[in-house]
Amino acid sequence: MSTTAPQGVKTEKAFCWFAEDKQLIFGTLCSVSLDVLREARRRDPGVIGALDVIEPEAAALVAARHCGELNLEFPTGWQLQASRWPSHDQLSEFCYFYFEVKHRLKFKHPRGGRMPKEILWLLSGWLQRGELPSYCNYQRYCQLEGLKLLPLLIDHDYFRFFVFRPTVERVEAAVETFKLAVKVMTGPGSYDLPWLATRLLVSLRDDELWPIRFERQDPKLLVNRRRLSFVYRDLKGSQDAVRFTPD
C-alpha cells in the first residue's frame, strides 16, 4: 500500500514563533492546492481550510477543545492548549496541540538574570536528540533556522509536550509519555536541569570539537545525553521542522 500523499496535499512537522511572549511552538502544518480545497468545500460546506481536508480528526479535537467538549484524562495541574492558524489564502494551516505543566526550577544566568530561552531549547534538544552544545546549534535556536521537531520543550516556567498530527489515540499516548518525561526530569533521582543548562551555556564555543571533549570531561553530561530520547518512539519519518507564519 502506497503511503505517498495525493498530489496537492502535504503534511509536515512545523514550528511557529509567537513574538509577543517569545514562545516557540511545534505543531502540524497542512498544505493543499486550491483545486483540492475547492473540491473539499464542494463536498462539505463545513470545510474551513487545509486542516479539515488532511487531518479532520485534529480539526475536530481543536474544535472540541474550544467548545469545552473535549473529554480527555490527564493529571491535575496540567493545562491543554490547542488552536489552528490558517494562512491568508487558507491553503496552508498550522495546528498546535500540547500539554504544559508548571515547574519550580530556577534557570539563572551565572552573571545574573534569567538564562536565555535559546539555552533551554538547546538543553531540550540535547536531552532528546543528543544535539551537541555547540555555538552553531545555539545559533539555530537564536535564528530559528534548521530546527528539528522537539516533542518536549523546556521553558523558564513550564514543561511543554507537543502532539504531532493529533488524534485521540496519539493524544492519549502523549499523556503517558509526558508523565514519564516529567517524572524523569523532576522525580526522585532526577538530574539537576538548571545545572545542566549552565554547563551547556559555558560550553558554547566556535570550535565544533570542544563540546565532544567537554562531555568526556564530565561524566554527568555524557550519561544524561539523549536521556529523554524515548519521546520520539511514536514519531515516524523526518524530524525536520519548517517554519510557519500566517502572513
C-alpha positions as CSV (number, residue, x, y, z in Angstrom):
1,M,0.0,0.0,0.0
2,S,1.4,3.4,-1.0
3,T,2.0,6.0,1.7
4,T,2.5,8.8,-0.8
5,A,0.2,11.7,-0.2
6,P,-2.2,12.6,-3.1
7,Q,-1.0,15.4,-5.4
8,G,-1.7,18.8,-4.0
9,V,-1.7,17.5,-0.4
10,K,1.1,17.7,2.2
11,T,1.6,17.3,5.9
12,E,4.7,18.4,7.7
13,K,6.2,18.9,11.1
14,A,6.5,22.6,11.7
15,F,7.1,25.4,14.3
16,C,5.7,28.8,14.8
17,W,7.3,31.7,16.8
18,F,5.0,34.0,18.8
19,A,6.9,37.2,19.1
20,E,4.6,38.7,21.8
21,D,5.5,36.2,24.5
22,K,8.7,34.8,22.8
23,Q,7.2,31.4,22.8
24,L,8.3,28.6,20.4
25,I,5.5,26.2,19.4
26,F,5.8,23.0,17.5
27,G,2.9,21.5,15.6
28,T,1.4,20.2,12.3
29,L,1.5,22.1,9.0
30,C,-1.1,21.0,6.4
31,S,-1.0,22.4,2.8
32,V,-3.4,21.8,-0.1
33,S,-3.7,23.1,-3.6
34,L,-6.5,25.4,-4.5
35,D,-8.2,22.7,-6.6
36,V,-8.2,20.2,-3.6
37,L,-9.6,22.8,-1.2
38,R,-12.4,23.8,-3.7
39,E,-13.4,20.2,-4.2
40,A,-13.4,19.5,-0.4
41,R,-15.6,22.6,0.1
42,R,-17.9,21.5,-2.7
43,R,-18.4,18.2,-0.9
44,D,-18.6,19.6,2.6
45,P,-19.5,23.3,3.1
46,G,-18.2,23.0,6.7
47,V,-14.6,22.7,5.4
48,I,-12.6,25.8,6.5
49,G,-9.1,25.1,5.4
50,A,-6.3,22.6,4.8
51,L,-6.5,21.1,8.3
52,D,-10.1,19.9,7.7
53,V,-9.1,18.3,4.4
54,I,-5.9,16.5,5.6
55,E,-6.3,16.0,9.3
56,P,-10.0,16.1,10.1
57,E,-9.6,14.4,13.5
58,A,-7.1,17.0,14.5
59,A,-9.6,19.7,13.4
60,A,-12.3,18.0,15.4
61,L,-10.1,17.8,18.5
62,V,-9.2,21.5,18.3
63,A,-12.9,22.4,17.9
64,A,-13.9,20.3,20.9
65,R,-11.2,21.9,23.0
66,H,-12.5,25.4,22.2
67,C,-16.1,24.3,22.9
68,G,-15.2,22.7,26.2
69,E,-16.4,19.3,24.9
70,L,-13.0,17.5,24.8
71,N,-13.1,14.5,27.1
72,L,-9.5,13.7,28.0
73,E,-8.0,12.5,31.2
74,F,-4.7,14.0,32.3
75,P,-3.0,14.8,35.6
76,T,-4.2,17.6,37.8
77,G,-2.1,20.7,37.3
78,W,-1.6,20.1,33.5
79,Q,-3.0,22.6,31.0
80,L,-4.1,21.7,27.5
81,Q,-3.6,24.2,24.7
82,A,-4.9,23.8,21.1
83,S,-5.5,26.0,18.2
84,R,-5.3,26.3,14.4
85,W,-3.8,29.2,12.4
86,P,-4.6,29.4,8.7
87,S,-2.6,31.3,6.1
88,H,-4.4,34.2,4.5
89,D,-5.4,32.0,1.5
90,Q,-6.3,29.1,3.8
91,L,-4.2,26.7,1.6
92,S,-1.8,26.2,4.5
93,E,-2.8,25.7,8.1
94,F,-0.7,25.3,11.3
95,C,-2.3,23.3,14.1
96,Y,-0.8,23.0,17.6
97,F,-1.9,20.7,20.4
98,Y,0.1,20.5,23.5
99,F,0.1,19.9,27.3
100,E,2.0,22.1,29.7
101,V,2.8,21.8,33.4
102,K,4.3,24.5,35.5
103,H,7.6,23.7,37.2
104,R,9.5,25.3,40.1
105,L,13.0,25.2,38.6
106,K,15.1,28.4,38.5
107,F,17.2,28.8,35.4
108,K,19.5,31.7,36.2
109,H,22.4,33.1,34.2
110,P,25.7,32.7,36.0
111,R,26.2,36.5,35.6
112,G,22.7,37.3,36.9
113,G,19.3,37.5,35.4
114,R,17.5,34.7,33.5
115,M,19.1,32.1,31.4
116,P,18.4,32.8,27.7
117,K,15.5,30.8,26.4
118,E,17.6,29.5,23.5
119,I,19.9,27.7,26.0
120,L,16.8,25.9,27.5
121,W,15.8,24.9,24.0
122,L,19.3,23.7,23.3
123,L,19.1,21.7,26.6
124,S,15.8,20.2,25.3
125,G,17.4,19.2,22.1
126,W,20.4,17.7,23.9
127,L,18.3,15.6,26.2
128,Q,16.1,14.3,23.4
129,R,18.2,14.3,20.2
130,G,21.7,14.5,21.7
131,E,22.4,17.8,20.0
132,L,25.9,19.0,20.9
133,P,26.1,22.2,22.9
134,S,28.0,23.9,20.1
135,Y,27.8,27.6,19.1
136,C,26.4,26.5,15.7
137,N,23.5,24.6,17.3
138,Y,22.8,27.5,19.7
139,Q,22.6,29.9,16.7
140,R,20.0,27.7,15.1
141,Y,17.7,28.4,18.0
142,C,18.6,32.1,18.1
143,Q,17.9,32.5,14.3
144,L,15.0,29.8,14.2
145,E,16.6,28.2,11.2
146,G,17.1,24.5,10.5
147,L,15.2,23.3,13.6
148,K,14.2,19.8,14.3
149,L,10.9,18.8,16.0
150,L,11.2,18.7,19.8
151,P,8.2,16.9,21.3
152,L,9.3,18.2,24.7
153,L,10.3,21.8,25.2
154,I,11.8,23.2,28.5
155,D,10.9,26.8,29.2
156,H,11.5,29.1,32.2
157,D,8.2,28.3,33.8
158,Y,6.8,25.3,32.0
159,F,7.5,21.9,30.5
160,R,5.5,21.5,27.2
161,F,4.7,18.4,25.2
162,F,3.6,18.7,21.6
163,V,1.4,16.2,19.8
164,F,2.1,15.9,16.1
165,R,-1.0,15.1,13.9
166,P,-3.2,14.8,17.0
167,T,-5.8,12.1,17.1
168,V,-7.5,10.7,20.3
169,E,-5.1,7.7,20.2
170,R,-2.0,9.9,19.8
171,V,-3.1,12.3,22.5
172,E,-3.7,9.5,25.0
173,A,-0.2,8.1,24.2
174,A,1.3,11.5,24.6
175,V,-0.2,11.9,28.1
176,E,1.6,8.7,29.2
177,T,4.9,9.8,27.5
178,F,4.7,13.2,29.1
179,K,4.0,11.7,32.5
180,L,7.2,9.6,32.2
181,A,9.2,12.6,31.0
182,V,8.1,14.8,33.9
183,K,9.0,12.0,36.3
184,V,12.4,11.7,34.8
185,M,13.0,15.4,35.0
186,T,11.7,16.1,38.5
187,G,11.1,12.8,40.3
188,P,13.4,11.0,42.8
189,G,16.9,10.5,41.3
190,S,16.3,13.2,38.6
191,Y,19.2,15.3,37.4
192,D,19.7,19.0,38.0
193,L,18.3,20.7,34.9
194,P,19.5,24.2,36.0
195,W,23.0,22.8,36.5
196,L,22.9,21.1,33.1
197,A,21.7,24.3,31.4
198,T,24.6,26.3,33.0
199,R,27.1,23.7,31.8
200,L,25.7,23.9,28.3
201,L,25.9,27.7,28.4
202,V,29.6,27.8,29.5
203,S,30.5,25.1,26.9
204,L,29.5,27.2,23.9
205,R,32.4,27.7,21.6
206,D,33.0,28.2,17.9
207,D,35.2,25.0,18.0
208,E,32.9,22.1,17.0
209,L,35.1,19.5,18.6
210,W,35.0,21.3,22.0
211,P,31.5,20.0,23.0
212,I,32.6,16.4,22.5
213,R,35.7,16.9,24.6
214,F,33.7,18.7,27.2
215,E,31.2,15.9,27.6
216,R,34.0,13.4,28.0
217,Q,35.5,15.5,30.8
218,D,32.2,15.4,32.8
219,P,30.5,12.0,33.1
220,K,27.2,13.6,34.3
221,L,26.9,15.3,30.9
222,L,27.7,12.2,28.9
223,V,25.3,9.9,30.8
224,N,22.4,12.3,30.5
225,R,22.7,13.0,26.8
226,R,19.6,11.6,25.0
227,R,18.1,10.6,28.3
228,L,14.7,11.7,27.0
229,S,15.0,10.2,23.6
230,F,12.0,7.9,24.3
231,V,9.7,10.8,23.4
232,Y,10.3,10.0,19.8
233,R,9.2,6.4,19.9
234,D,5.8,7.0,18.3
235,L,7.1,9.6,15.7
236,K,7.8,8.3,12.2
237,G,9.6,9.9,9.3
238,S,11.9,13.0,9.1
239,Q,12.1,15.2,12.2
240,D,12.8,18.4,10.2
241,A,10.6,21.3,11.2
242,V,9.6,24.0,8.8
243,R,8.7,27.5,9.9
244,F,5.1,28.7,9.6
245,T,3.9,32.3,9.6
246,P,0.3,33.2,8.8
247,D,1.3,36.3,6.9
